Amino acid sequence: MESQPAGGLLLTGDSEPVHGGARTRNRLRRCTATNGFFARKSHAPGWRTTTRAKKTQVKITMVVDEGPQFTVGKLTIVGNTAVSDQELRALIAASEGQPYSDTTVANDQSQVVSEYFNRGFPTVRMEYSAKPSPSDPTKLDLTYKITEGQRVYVDRVTDLRTALYETVLWSTAR
């Protein structure tokens, strides 16, 4: 059993060939970027092999310098008239002070567009921009720009299967 400091990242479950731990480094890169660490640096200064019961195991030691964590500074929503800011903020995951993540922003975009579709806006678009805050370079001011488009109302829905069935019945009843 191996221990590590609290709050550390433990990647387990995969065995990989000895070629510098590229797969592990890629997983580590994705994980740290998802949590707002974009300036992260890592290297593997050493590794050692052990053989037990005719199986060779490799232990790779990786040193990670996460760098500063980027968080959401100010969150601004523009262009929304049909859905209030309060309703949109209840839908989205990004919020001020939380770690910035492109994944979170993409999920927010999906949630907002889906809500607008459900309210009759089939041509809605949502774009975002993230710019460093003038007061703190580790905070990103996030702007969601919504272009609602024209609202579409459904006047009448016809079930073609029922209409076809009624036509066939009427034709055969003559």
N, CA, C and O atoms as a DFTB+ gen file, in Angstrom:
696 C
 N C O
     1  1       0.838      -1.171       0.000
     2  2       0.000       0.000       0.000
     3  2       0.881       1.231       0.000
     4  3       1.919       1.272       0.661
     5  1       0.451       2.244      -0.758
     6  2       1.235       3.457      -0.885
     7  2       0.414       4.633      -0.390
     8  3      -0.790       4.680      -0.639
     9  1       1.019       5.573       0.297
    10  2       0.292       6.756       0.755
    11  2       0.834       7.976       0.042
    12  3       1.931       7.963      -0.518
    13  1       0.034       9.032       0.078
    14  2       0.433      10.279      -0.541
    15  2      -0.147      11.411       0.280
    16  3      -1.061      11.185       1.073
    17  1       0.355      12.619       0.113
    18  2      -0.154      13.748       0.883
    19  2      -1.629      14.012       0.574
    20  3      -2.090      13.748      -0.537
    21  1      -2.362      14.528       1.551
    22  2      -3.769      14.852       1.361
    23  2      -3.917      15.852       0.233
    24  3      -3.100      16.759       0.071
    25  1      -4.982      15.669      -0.551
    26  2      -5.234      16.576      -1.660
    27  2      -4.453      16.231      -2.907
    28  3      -4.602      16.903      -3.927
    29  1      -3.628      15.207      -2.857
    30  2      -2.853      14.814      -4.032
    31  2      -3.712      14.047      -5.009
    32  3      -4.821      13.629      -4.676
    33  1      -3.213      13.864      -6.193
    34  2      -3.928      13.153      -7.234
    35  2      -3.332      11.769      -7.369
    36  3      -2.129      11.631      -7.589
    37  1      -4.152      10.745      -7.239
    38  2      -3.684       9.365      -7.370
    39  2      -4.324       8.777      -8.614
    40  3      -5.540       8.597      -8.667
    41  1      -3.516       8.480      -9.606
    42  2      -4.000       7.864     -10.840
    43  2      -3.718       6.379     -10.752
    44  3      -2.564       5.969     -10.628
    45  1      -4.762       5.569     -10.814
    46  2      -4.586       4.130     -10.686
    47  2      -5.352       3.415     -11.782
    48  3      -6.117       4.024     -12.531
    49  1      -5.133       2.120     -11.860
    50  2      -5.950       1.283     -12.718
    51  2      -5.338       0.929     -14.054
    52  3      -5.714      -0.088     -14.635
    53  1      -4.427       1.707     -14.561
    54  2      -3.859       1.415     -15.881
    55  2      -2.441       0.901     -15.757
    56  3      -1.647       1.388     -14.952
    57  1      -2.148      -0.083     -16.566
    58  2      -0.758      -0.505     -16.734
    59  2      -0.346       0.006     -18.095
    60  3      -1.095      -0.121     -19.063
    61  1       0.821       0.575     -18.177
    62  2       1.243       1.071     -19.470
    63  2       2.691       0.662     -19.728
    64  3       3.475       0.513     -18.791
    65  1       3.040       0.483     -20.987
    66  2       4.404       0.115     -21.318
    67  2       5.375       1.205     -20.871
    68  3       4.999       2.369     -20.729
    69  1       6.606       0.818     -20.656
    70  2       7.613       1.774     -20.211
    71  2       8.067       2.592     -21.417
    72  3       8.921       2.164     -22.193
    73  1       7.481       3.770     -21.554
    74  2       7.932       4.709     -22.579
    75  2       7.740       6.117     -22.059
    76  3       7.309       7.009     -22.789
    77  1       8.062       6.310     -20.792
    78  2       8.022       7.646     -20.215
    79  2       6.695       8.019     -19.588
    80  3       6.546       9.157     -19.142
    81  1       5.719       7.117     -19.531
    82  2       4.454       7.422     -18.877
    83  2       3.623       8.440     -19.618
    84  3       2.970       9.268     -18.982
    85  1       3.620       8.412     -20.945
    86  2       2.912       9.422     -21.740
    87  2       1.420       9.419     -21.450
    88  3       0.814      10.484     -21.337
    89  1       0.820       8.247     -21.328
    90  2      -0.619       8.175     -21.083
    91  2      -0.957       8.791     -19.729
    92  3      -1.941       9.519     -19.602
    93  1      -0.143       8.499     -18.725
    94  2      -0.367       9.066     -17.403
    95  2      -0.194      10.581     -17.432
    96  3      -0.976      11.302     -16.812
    97  1       0.816      11.071     -18.140
    98  2       1.011      12.518     -18.248
    99  2      -0.179      13.179     -18.928
   100  3      -0.606      14.255     -18.509
   101  1      -0.726      12.551     -19.975
   102  2      -1.885      13.115     -20.662
   103  2      -3.106      13.157     -19.752
   104  3      -3.848      14.140     -19.758
   105  1      -3.323      12.099     -18.967
   106  2      -4.434      12.090     -18.017
   107  2      -4.247      13.179     -16.980
   108  3      -5.204      13.862     -16.614
   109  1      -3.035      13.345     -16.509
   110  2      -2.727      14.369     -15.527
   111  2      -2.951      15.764     -16.114
   112  3      -3.475      16.645     -15.433
   113  1      -2.563      15.964     -17.356
   114  2      -2.749      17.252     -18.037
   115  2      -4.236      17.585     -18.135
   116  3      -4.637      18.713     -17.850
   117  1      -5.065      16.603     -18.542
   118  2      -6.503      16.836     -18.651
   119  2      -7.115      17.157     -17.294
   120  3      -7.947      18.057     -17.178
   121  1      -6.705      16.428     -16.279
   122  2      -7.251      16.619     -14.943
   123  2      -6.901      17.997     -14.394
   124  3      -7.770      18.672     -13.843
   125  1      -5.667      18.423     -14.529
   126  2      -5.283      19.717     -13.985
   127  2      -5.912      20.858     -14.778
   128  3      -6.278      21.873     -14.185
   129  1      -6.049      20.728     -16.088
   130  2      -6.680      21.770     -16.896
   131  2      -8.153      21.908     -16.541
   132  3      -8.684      23.018     -16.525
   133  1      -8.817      20.797     -16.258
   134  2     -10.220      20.830     -15.882
   135  2     -10.418      21.587     -14.579
   136  3     -11.496      22.131     -14.340
   137  1      -9.408      21.631     -13.744
   138  2      -9.510      22.316     -12.457
   139  2      -8.828      23.679     -12.454
   140  3      -8.534      24.221     -11.388
   141  1      -8.575      24.237     -13.634
   142  2      -8.079      25.600     -13.740
   143  2      -6.573      25.769     -13.677
   144  3      -6.093      26.894     -13.539
   145  1      -5.804      24.679     -13.773
   146  2      -4.344      24.775     -13.735
   147  2      -3.802      24.631     -15.160
   148  3      -3.570      23.520     -15.634
   149  1      -3.603      25.775     -15.840
   150  2      -3.170      25.738     -17.230
   151  2      -1.661      25.874     -17.390
   152  3      -1.115      25.482     -18.421
   153  1      -0.983      26.419     -16.395
   154  2       0.463      26.650     -16.485
   155  2       1.243      25.510     -15.843
   156  3       2.393      25.695     -15.443
   157  1       0.645      24.361     -15.743
   158  2       1.215      23.204     -15.086
   159  2       2.418      22.670     -15.844
   160  3       2.437      22.655     -17.075
   161  1       3.430      22.229     -15.087
   162  2       4.608      21.595     -15.671
   163  2       4.826      20.284     -14.936
   164  3       4.647      20.209     -13.720
   165  1       5.205      19.271     -15.662
   166  2       5.505      18.003     -14.994
   167  2       6.673      17.320     -15.698
   168  3       6.913      17.525     -16.888
   169  1       7.374      16.522     -14.947
   170  2       8.436      15.706     -15.525
   171  2       8.619      14.473     -14.646
   172  3       8.254      14.467     -13.470
   173  1       9.176      13.458     -15.229
   174  2       9.403      12.207     -14.511
   175  2      10.906      12.049     -14.286
   176  3      11.615      11.568     -15.170
   177  1      11.400      12.452     -13.106
   178  2      12.839      12.411     -12.881
   179  2      13.394      11.004     -12.682
   180  3      14.599      10.790     -12.814
   181  1      12.538      10.058     -12.369
   182  2      13.092       8.731     -12.148
   183  2      12.048       7.640     -12.190
   184  3      10.855       7.889     -12.019
   185  1      12.514       6.434     -12.418
   186  2      11.652       5.274     -12.371
   187  2      12.489       4.078     -11.964
   188  3      13.708       4.059     -12.136
   189  1      11.816       3.087     -11.423
   190  2      12.531       1.872     -11.036
   191  2      11.652       0.668     -11.330
   192  3      10.425       0.757     -11.335
   193  1      12.294      -0.435     -11.570
   194  2      11.555      -1.660     -11.858
   195  2      11.763      -2.653     -10.720
   196  3      12.819      -2.699     -10.090
   197  1      10.732      -3.436     -10.480
   198  2      10.818      -4.540      -9.515
   199  2      10.173      -5.750     -10.160
   200  3       9.253      -5.628     -10.970
   201  1      10.666      -6.912      -9.793
   202  2      10.098      -8.143     -10.329
   203  2       9.580      -8.987      -9.179
   204  3      10.314      -9.313      -8.247
   205  1       8.292      -9.337      -9.261
   206  2       7.660     -10.189      -8.264
   207  2       6.841     -11.231      -8.987
   208  3       6.053     -10.910      -9.877
   209  1       7.021     -12.443      -8.615
   210  2       6.259     -13.557      -9.185
   211  2       6.244     -13.495     -10.712
   212  3       5.189     -13.619     -11.336
   213  1       7.408     -13.305     -11.300
   214  2       7.606     -13.280     -12.742
   215  2       6.881     -12.126     -13.451
   216  3       6.696     -12.159     -14.667
   217  1       6.473     -11.106     -12.682
   218  2       5.868      -9.920     -13.284
   219  2       6.753      -8.733     -12.959
   220  3       7.166      -8.531     -11.817
   221  1       7.033      -7.953     -13.993
   222  2       7.844      -6.765     -13.792
   223  2       6.926      -5.572     -13.598
   224  3       6.014      -5.343     -14.392
   225  1       7.173      -4.814     -12.539
   226  2       6.392      -3.616     -12.265
   227  2       7.321      -2.410     -12.365
   228  3       8.495      -2.475     -12.001
   229  1       6.770      -1.322     -12.862
   230  2       7.542      -0.100     -13.008
   231  2       6.873       0.982     -12.169
   232  3       5.666       1.206     -12.268
   233  1       7.664       1.639     -11.354
   234  2       7.157       2.759     -10.577
   235  2       7.807       4.016     -11.134
   236  3       9.029       4.165     -11.124
   237  1       6.949       4.928     -11.625
   238  2       7.428       6.180     -12.183
   239  2       7.105       7.287     -11.187
   240  3       5.966       7.418     -10.740
   241  1       8.087       8.059     -10.854
   242  2       7.888       9.202      -9.968
   243  2       7.733      10.437     -10.832
   244  3       8.599      10.746     -11.651
   245  1       6.620      11.146     -10.648
   246  2       6.368      12.359     -11.422
   247  2       6.339      13.552     -10.481
   248  3       5.740      13.500      -9.407
   249  1       6.983      14.608     -10.893
   250  2       6.964      15.856     -10.149
   251  2       6.066      16.826     -10.916
   252  3       6.270      17.064     -12.106
   253  1       5.072      17.381     -10.223
   254  2       4.113      18.266     -10.866
   255  2       4.144      19.626     -10.181
   256  3       3.996      19.731      -8.963
   257  1       4.337      20.655     -10.982
   258  2       4.203      22.021     -10.502
   259  2       2.947      22.564     -11.177
   260  3       2.958      22.880     -12.366
   261  1       1.861      22.669     -10.405
   262  2       0.580      23.062     -10.987
   263  2       0.565      24.497     -11.472
   264  3      -0.197      24.829     -12.381
   265  1       1.378      25.346     -10.895
   266  2       1.324      26.759     -11.249
   267  2       0.088      27.382     -10.621
   268  3      -0.560      26.758      -9.781
   269  1      -0.248      28.605     -11.020
   270  2      -1.411      29.260     -10.426
   271  2      -2.713      28.644     -10.937
   272  3      -2.791      28.174     -12.072
   273  1      -3.723      28.657     -10.082
   274  2      -5.038      28.170     -10.490
   275  2      -5.849      29.341     -11.034
   276  3      -5.950      30.388     -10.396
   277  1      -6.421      29.153     -12.214
   278  2      -7.245      30.186     -12.822
   279  2      -8.692      29.974     -12.397
   280  3      -9.228      28.871     -12.504
   281  1      -9.312      31.039     -11.916
   282  2     -10.699      30.978     -11.481
   283  2     -11.530      31.985     -12.269
   284  3     -10.994      32.878     -12.925
   285  1     -12.844      31.823     -12.192
   286  2     -13.750      32.746     -12.857
   287  2     -13.798      34.020     -12.024
   288  3     -14.118      33.985     -10.836
   289  1     -13.475      35.152     -12.660
   290  2     -13.538      36.441     -11.971
   291  2     -14.959      36.963     -11.978
   292  3     -15.712      36.754     -11.027
   293  1     -15.318      37.633     -13.036
   294  2     -16.652      38.203     -13.180
   295  2     -17.387      37.437     -14.275
   296  3     -16.835      37.211     -15.351
   297  1     -18.621      37.040     -14.007
   298  2     -19.441      36.332     -14.996
   299  2     -20.529      37.272     -15.482
   300  3     -21.364      37.727     -14.701
   301  1     -20.513      37.564     -16.788
   302  2     -21.476      38.482     -17.380
   303  2     -22.276      37.742     -18.445
   304  3     -21.712      37.022     -19.269
   305  1     -23.592      37.924     -18.421
   306  2     -24.473      37.330     -19.433
   307  2     -25.123      38.478     -20.193
   308  3     -25.751      39.348     -19.590
   309  1     -24.971      38.482     -21.521
   310  2     -25.546      39.549     -22.346
   311  2     -26.401      38.952     -23.462
   312  3     -26.169      37.829     -23.912
   313  1     -27.395      39.730     -23.898
   314  2     -28.218      39.335     -25.048
   315  2     -29.465      38.554     -24.693
   316  3     -30.256      38.231     -25.579
   317  1     -29.662      38.245     -23.435
   318  2     -30.834      37.450     -23.057
   319  2     -31.995      38.375     -22.702
   320  3     -31.857      39.277     -21.875
   321  1     -33.143      38.136     -23.342
   322  2     -34.355      38.876     -22.990
   323  2     -35.476      37.919     -22.621
   324  3     -36.287      38.240     -21.752
   325  1     -35.545      36.759     -23.252
   326  2     -36.623      35.806     -22.994
   327  2     -36.395      35.014     -21.703
   328  3     -37.356      34.580     -21.069
   329  1     -35.153      34.826     -21.315
   330  2     -34.817      34.090     -20.092
   331  2     -34.011      35.040     -19.204
   332  3     -33.033      35.640     -19.651
   333  1     -34.427      35.168     -17.955
   334  2     -33.778      36.121     -17.050
   335  2     -32.382      35.651     -16.639
   336  3     -32.047      34.470     -16.727
   337  1     -31.579      36.625     -16.185
   338  2     -30.241      36.295     -15.664
   339  2     -30.339      35.276     -14.541
   340  3     -29.547      34.335     -14.476
   341  1     -31.300      35.464     -13.669
   342  2     -31.457      34.567     -12.518
   343  2     -31.734      33.130     -12.971
   344  3     -31.163      32.187     -12.423
   345  1     -32.607      32.960     -13.965
   346  2     -32.908      31.619     -14.475
   347  2     -31.682      31.000     -15.142
   348  3     -31.411      29.811     -14.972
   349  1     -30.938      31.812     -15.904
   350  2     -29.748      31.298     -16.586
   351  2     -28.668      30.906     -15.577
   352  3     -28.030      29.865     -15.729
   353  1     -28.460      31.726     -14.557
   354  2     -27.444      31.410     -13.549
   355  2     -27.791      30.144     -12.780
   356  3     -26.898      29.453     -12.290
   357  1     -29.081      29.831     -12.669
   358  2     -29.487      28.579     -12.020
   359  2     -29.159      27.371     -12.901
   360  3     -28.965      26.266     -12.394
   361  1     -29.097      27.582     -14.224
   362  2     -28.808      26.492     -15.166
   363  2     -27.316      26.202     -15.305
   364  3     -26.918      25.052     -15.492
   365  1     -26.492      27.247     -15.213
   366  2     -25.077      27.094     -15.546
   367  2     -24.235      26.756     -14.320
   368  3     -24.593      27.087     -13.190
   369  1     -23.117      26.096     -14.568
   370  2     -22.228      25.650     -13.488
   371  2     -21.123      26.660     -13.188
   372  3     -20.643      26.730     -12.057
   373  1     -20.719      27.434     -14.179
   374  2     -19.644      28.405     -13.958
   375  2     -20.160      29.494     -13.027
   376  3     -21.269      30.000     -13.196
   377  1     -19.345      29.844     -12.049
   378  2     -19.719      30.942     -11.152
   379  2     -18.449      31.611     -10.658
   380  3     -17.361      31.036     -10.707
   381  1     -18.608      32.818     -10.189
   382  2     -17.475      33.611      -9.749
   383  2     -16.754      32.922      -8.591
   384  3     -17.370      32.499      -7.613
   385  1     -15.426      32.822      -8.731
   386  2     -14.607      32.199      -7.694
   387  2     -14.332      30.718      -7.916
   388  3     -13.445      30.154      -7.274
   389  1     -15.080      30.077      -8.818
   390  2     -14.881      28.655      -9.100
   391  2     -13.733      28.480     -10.099
   392  3     -13.454      29.395     -10.874
   393  1     -13.066      27.327     -10.095
   394  2     -12.011      27.090     -11.095
   395  2     -12.571      27.209     -12.514
   396  3     -13.669      26.731     -12.799
   397  1     -11.810      27.846     -13.390
   398  2     -12.223      27.994     -14.782
   399  2     -11.927      26.704     -15.531
   400  3     -10.867      26.104     -15.351
   401  1     -12.863      26.278     -16.368
   402  2     -12.680      25.073     -17.162
   403  2     -13.441      25.202     -18.477
   404  3     -14.610      25.587     -18.488
   405  1     -12.772      24.878     -19.593
   406  2     -13.452      24.874     -20.888
   407  2     -14.585      23.853     -20.899
   408  3     -15.605      24.063     -21.555
   409  1     -14.413      22.761     -20.183
   410  2     -15.448      21.727     -20.113
   411  2     -16.708      22.281     -19.462
   412  3     -17.816      22.039     -19.942
   413  1     -16.545      23.018     -18.378
   414  2     -17.690      23.623     -17.700
   415  2     -18.406      24.602     -18.624
   416  3     -19.636      24.624     -18.673
   417  1     -17.652      25.404     -19.348
   418  2     -18.240      26.386     -20.259
   419  2     -19.012      25.671     -21.374
   420  3     -20.104      26.105     -21.741
   421  1     -18.462      24.592     -21.910
   422  2     -19.161      23.828     -22.965
   423  2     -20.453      23.224     -22.433
   424  3     -21.468      23.220     -23.130
   425  1     -20.426      22.710     -21.199
   426  2     -21.645      22.163     -20.592
   427  2     -22.677      23.270     -20.359
   428  3     -23.874      23.062     -20.558
   429  1     -22.209      24.439     -19.940
   430  2     -23.115      25.581     -19.761
   431  2     -23.780      25.952     -21.073
   432  3     -24.981      26.223     -21.117
   433  1     -22.997      25.965     -22.138
   434  2     -23.532      26.307     -23.455
   435  2     -24.631      25.317     -23.846
   436  3     -25.679      25.715     -24.355
   437  1     -24.392      24.056     -23.610
   438  2     -25.380      23.029     -23.931
   439  2     -26.669      23.228     -23.122
   440  3     -27.769      23.105     -23.661
   441  1     -26.529      23.532     -21.838
   442  2     -27.697      23.744     -20.972
   443  2     -28.517      24.954     -21.421
   444  3     -29.744      24.889     -21.493
   445  1     -27.835      26.049     -21.719
   446  2     -28.526      27.283     -22.110
   447  2     -29.230      27.102     -23.454
   448  3     -30.391      27.484     -23.597
   449  1     -28.545      26.530     -24.430
   450  2     -29.147      26.325     -25.749
   451  2     -30.358      25.392     -25.635
   452  3     -31.377      25.627     -26.283
   453  1     -30.259      24.356     -24.832
   454  2     -31.380      23.435     -24.633
   455  2     -32.585      24.155     -24.021
   456  3     -33.720      23.933     -24.443
   457  1     -32.343      25.010     -23.035
   458  2     -33.437      25.767     -22.415
   459  2     -34.117      26.683     -23.433
   460  3     -35.343      26.789     -23.460
   461  1     -33.322      27.336     -24.259
   462  2     -33.897      28.210     -25.287
   463  2     -34.670      27.402     -26.331
   464  3     -35.732      27.839     -26.774
   465  1     -34.169      26.249     -26.730
   466  2     -34.912      25.382     -27.659
   467  2     -36.276      25.040     -27.065
   468  3     -37.296      25.114     -27.750
   469  1     -36.285      24.666     -25.788
   470  2     -37.535      24.287     -25.125
   471  2     -38.518      25.453     -25.053
   472  3     -39.725      25.241     -24.932
   473  1     -38.016      26.659     -25.126
   474  2     -38.888      27.845     -25.055
   475  2     -39.225      28.401     -26.439
   476  3     -39.819      29.474     -26.549
   477  1     -38.850      27.681     -27.488
   478  2     -39.252      28.072     -28.837
   479  2     -38.263      28.935     -29.593
   480  3     -38.666      29.713     -30.458
   481  1     -36.981      28.820     -29.292
   482  2     -35.944      29.582     -30.001
   483  2     -35.004      28.603     -30.714
   484  3     -33.933      28.288     -30.197
   485  1     -35.403      28.119     -31.908
   486  2     -34.593      27.090     -32.578
   487  2     -33.283      27.604     -33.174
   488  3     -32.409      26.802     -33.500
   489  1     -33.128      28.914     -33.322
   490  2     -31.900      29.435     -33.931
   491  2     -30.993      30.121     -32.913
   492  3     -30.123      30.904     -33.293
   493  1     -31.185      29.839     -31.634
   494  2     -30.378      30.472     -30.596
   495  2     -28.907      30.105     -30.761
   496  3     -28.569      28.988     -31.153
   497  1     -28.033      31.078     -30.449
   498  2     -26.591      30.841     -30.447
   499  2     -26.034      31.385     -29.146
   500  3     -26.516      32.391     -28.625
   501  1     -25.025      30.723     -28.628
   502  2     -24.355      31.219     -27.440
   503  2     -22.860      31.163     -27.675
   504  3     -22.312      30.115     -28.017
   505  1     -22.201      32.303     -27.489
   506  2     -20.756      32.389     -27.627
   507  2     -20.194      32.831     -26.290
   508  3     -20.902      33.427     -25.479
   509  1     -18.937      32.544     -26.062
   510  2     -18.336      32.983     -24.808
   511  2     -16.948      33.542     -25.069
   512  3     -16.303      33.234     -26.071
   513  1     -16.515      34.367     -24.141
   514  2     -15.140      34.853     -24.172
   515  2     -14.626      34.888     -22.743
   516  3     -15.367      35.194     -21.809
   517  1     -13.358      34.573     -22.588
   518  2     -12.703      34.590     -21.278
   519  2     -11.453      35.451     -21.406
   520  3     -10.550      35.148     -22.186
   521  1     -11.416      36.525     -20.631
   522  2     -10.280      37.449     -20.684
   523  2      -9.710      37.624     -19.284
   524  3     -10.460      37.644     -18.308
   525  1      -8.388      37.753     -19.176
   526  2      -7.798      37.972     -17.848
   527  2      -8.359      39.237     -17.200
   528  3      -8.528      40.265     -17.857
   529  1      -8.638      39.144     -15.929
   530  2      -9.151      40.284     -15.179
   531  2      -8.059      41.336     -15.030
   532  3      -6.907      40.982     -14.776
   533  1      -8.384      42.620     -15.181
   534  2      -7.362      43.659     -15.023
   535  2      -6.784      43.712     -13.605
   536  3      -5.636      44.113     -13.414
   537  1      -7.585      43.306     -12.614
   538  2      -7.126      43.393     -11.224
   539  2      -6.313      42.184     -10.775
   540  3      -5.486      42.297      -9.870
   541  1      -6.542      41.007     -11.410
   542  2      -5.858      39.787     -10.986
   543  2      -5.670      38.882     -12.211
   544  3      -6.656      38.401     -12.769
   545  1      -4.424      38.641     -12.639
   546  2      -4.202      37.842     -13.854
   547  2      -4.596      36.365     -13.715
   548  3      -4.679      35.666     -14.725
   549  1      -4.840      35.874     -12.500
   550  2      -5.268      34.475     -12.350
   551  2      -6.787      34.348     -12.361
   552  3      -7.317      33.245     -12.231
   553  1      -7.484      35.460     -12.515
   554  2      -8.947      35.427     -12.644
   555  2      -9.303      35.722     -14.092
   556  3      -8.741      36.627     -14.709
   557  1     -10.236      34.957     -14.624
   558  2     -10.692      35.153     -15.997
   559  2     -12.116      35.690     -15.961
   560  3     -13.014      35.049     -15.413
   561  1     -12.320      36.871     -16.547
   562  2     -13.658      37.433     -16.654
   563  2     -14.356      36.727     -17.814
   564  3     -13.880      36.750     -18.949
   565  1     -15.478      36.107     -17.513
   566  2     -16.192      35.255     -18.461
   567  2     -17.454      35.968     -18.925
   568  3     -18.244      36.441     -18.108
   569  1     -17.642      36.044     -20.243
   570  2     -18.837      36.660     -20.813
   571  2     -19.545      35.639     -21.685
   572  3     -18.947      35.055     -22.589
   573  1     -20.827      35.429     -21.405
   574  2     -21.684      34.579     -22.236
   575  2     -22.556      35.517     -23.071
   576  3     -23.333      36.300     -22.524
   577  1     -22.424      35.435     -24.397
   578  2     -23.215      36.269     -25.298
   579  2     -24.263      35.386     -25.971
   580  3     -23.935      34.419     -26.657
   581  1     -25.519      35.737     -25.761
   582  2     -26.624      34.943     -26.293
   583  2     -27.296      35.730     -27.419
   584  3     -27.649      36.898     -27.253
   585  1     -27.463      35.075     -28.555
   586  2     -28.229      35.618     -29.671
   587  2     -29.464      34.742     -29.790
   588  3     -29.402      33.618     -30.289
   589  1     -30.586      35.273     -29.323
   590  2     -31.796      34.444     -29.204
   591  2     -32.416      34.074     -30.538
   592  3     -32.884      32.947     -30.700
   593  1     -32.433      34.978     -31.486
   594  2     -33.128      34.714     -32.741
   595  2     -34.619      34.906     -32.545
   596  3     -35.060      35.400     -31.507
   597  1     -35.389      34.516     -33.542
   598  2     -36.836      34.716     -33.493
   599  2     -37.513      33.534     -32.800
   600  3     -37.155      32.376     -33.017
   601  1     -38.493      33.853     -31.967
   602  2     -39.250      32.807     -31.274
   603  2     -40.258      32.199     -32.245
   604  3     -40.882      32.915     -33.028
   605  1     -40.415      30.889     -32.191
   606  2     -41.332      30.172     -33.068
   607  2     -42.410      29.527     -32.212
   608  3     -42.121      28.841     -31.231
   609  1     -43.657      29.760     -32.601
   610  2     -44.789      29.146     -31.895
   611  2     -45.360      28.034     -32.761
   612  3     -45.417      28.167     -33.983
   613  1     -45.776      26.961     -32.151
   614  2     -46.393      25.849     -32.871
   615  2     -47.897      26.065     -32.830
   616  3     -48.493      26.168     -31.757
   617  1     -48.510      26.133     -34.024
   618  2     -49.947      26.402     -34.109
   619  2     -50.757      25.108     -34.030
   620  3     -51.725      25.020     -33.274
   621  1     -50.360      24.115     -34.807
   622  2     -51.123      22.870     -34.839
   623  2     -50.169      21.717     -35.102
   624  3     -49.255      21.829     -35.918
   625  1     -50.384      20.623     -34.412
   626  2     -49.580      19.420     -34.602
   627  2     -50.477      18.351     -35.198
   628  3     -51.554      18.069     -34.673
   629  1     -50.032      17.761     -36.290
   630  2     -50.797      16.700     -36.943
   631  2     -49.995      15.417     -36.878
   632  3     -48.837      15.371     -37.293
   633  1     -50.613      14.387     -36.358
   634  2     -49.988      13.072     -36.324
   635  2     -50.309      12.405     -37.656
   636  3     -51.448      12.001     -37.890
   637  1     -49.313      12.289     -38.530
   638  2     -49.544      11.767     -39.873
   639  2     -50.028      10.320     -39.857
   640  3     -50.760       9.896     -40.752
   641  1     -49.625       9.574     -38.854
   642  2     -50.100       8.181     -38.776
   643  2     -51.605       8.144     -38.575
   644  3     -52.294       7.342     -39.206
   645  1     -52.125       9.003     -37.701
   646  2     -53.562       9.048     -37.438
   647  2     -54.302       9.564     -38.668
   648  3     -55.345       9.021     -39.032
   649  1     -53.775      10.610     -39.316
   650  2     -54.420      11.159     -40.506
   651  2     -54.475      10.115     -41.616
   652  3     -55.495      10.008     -42.297
   653  1     -53.418       9.350     -41.817
   654  2     -53.379       8.309     -42.837
   655  2     -54.365       7.199     -42.491
   656  3     -55.064       6.702     -43.374
   657  1     -54.432       6.806     -41.232
   658  2     -55.346       5.746     -40.781
   659  2     -56.795       6.175     -41.014
   660  3     -57.603       5.377     -41.489
   661  1     -57.137       7.436     -40.685
   662  2     -58.497       7.930     -40.890
   663  2     -58.847       7.963     -42.369
   664  3     -59.990       7.684     -42.729
   665  1     -57.891       8.298     -43.243
   666  2     -58.123       8.331     -44.678
   667  2     -58.392       6.925     -45.193
   668  3     -59.288       6.738     -46.015
   669  1     -57.649       5.946     -44.737
   670  2     -57.843       4.560     -45.164
   671  2     -59.195       4.056     -44.702
   672  3     -59.897       3.422     -45.491
   673  1     -59.596       4.303     -43.465
   674  2     -60.908       3.897     -42.979
   675  2     -62.032       4.520     -43.783
   676  3     -63.003       3.847     -44.130
   677  1     -61.901       5.814     -44.081
   678  2     -62.929       6.513     -44.840
   679  2     -63.045       5.928     -46.251
   680  3     -64.152       5.791     -46.773
   681  1     -61.901       5.580     -46.876
   682  2     -61.900       5.038     -48.217
   683  2     -62.517       3.660     -48.274
   684  3     -63.244       3.344     -49.215
   685  1     -62.235       2.826     -47.271
   686  2     -62.750       1.457     -47.296
   687  2     -64.203       1.387     -46.832
   688  3     -64.874       0.389     -47.093
   689  1     -64.703       2.406     -46.159
   690  2     -66.082       2.396     -45.678
   691  2     -67.069       2.735     -46.791
   692  3     -68.262       2.498     -46.602
   693  1     -66.668       3.255     -47.898
   694  2     -67.553       3.628     -49.006
   695  2     -68.141       2.454     -49.662
   696  3     -68.909       2.598     -50.613
